[in-house]
Every structure is written in structure tokens, then in C-alpha cells.
Amino acid sequence: MRLLSLLSNLLYINPNQMHLEIVTPDKKVFQGEVTEASFTGAGGSFQVLTNHAPLVSALAKGAVSFTTSEGKQSMIVDGGVVEVKDNVIVLLAEKVVG
């Protein structure tokens, strides 16, 4: 959680966007600004918008989608954990499978 605090202090974040990082044990898969992100949580799917309440959630194998200035993007992750705080989203994925 300290990582999110440091990131939010170091990065300028547009008030209508969030900073998303998707990381696997092997590499950083994505880093950039998004307007929304959707995840397959262990208890069901959920969406994150700007100024979302802080949360930490386990992820099941499933789709992760997000919208950037270039449009909607998606990938399949094989489980992981996502943390949301101060318009910064960090997803630690077991692996990206598609």
C-alpha cells in the first residue's frame, strides 16, 4: 500500500483518469492512464471509475478490461490481486494468458 502512496505523490494524474499498472512476476504488462477498468474478482466482476473508494481484491482467472485514450483494451489474467487507492490501480497478476 505504501507503493500506491508513493506513486500517487510522484505522478500527475488527470482528475478524470486513473493510473493503471499491470505487473506479472516476469514483466510490466501495462502502465498508463485509464478512464475505467473492469476486473473478474473472486466474488464476481466489478468496475473501477475515478475517485473509487480504496479496495484490495483477489482476482479469479478472467477478463481485465480498461479504456485508454486509444480505446478499450482487454486481456485474460490467471488470478492475482488488485489494489485501488487515490486513482492509482495496481494489478499483480499471476500471469497474462491472452
Secondary structure, 3 states (H helix, E strand, C coil): CHHHHHHHHHCCCCCCCEEEEEECCCCEEEEEEECEEEEEECCEEEEEECCCCCEEEEEEEEEEEEEECCEEEEEEEEEEEEEEECCEEEEEECCECC
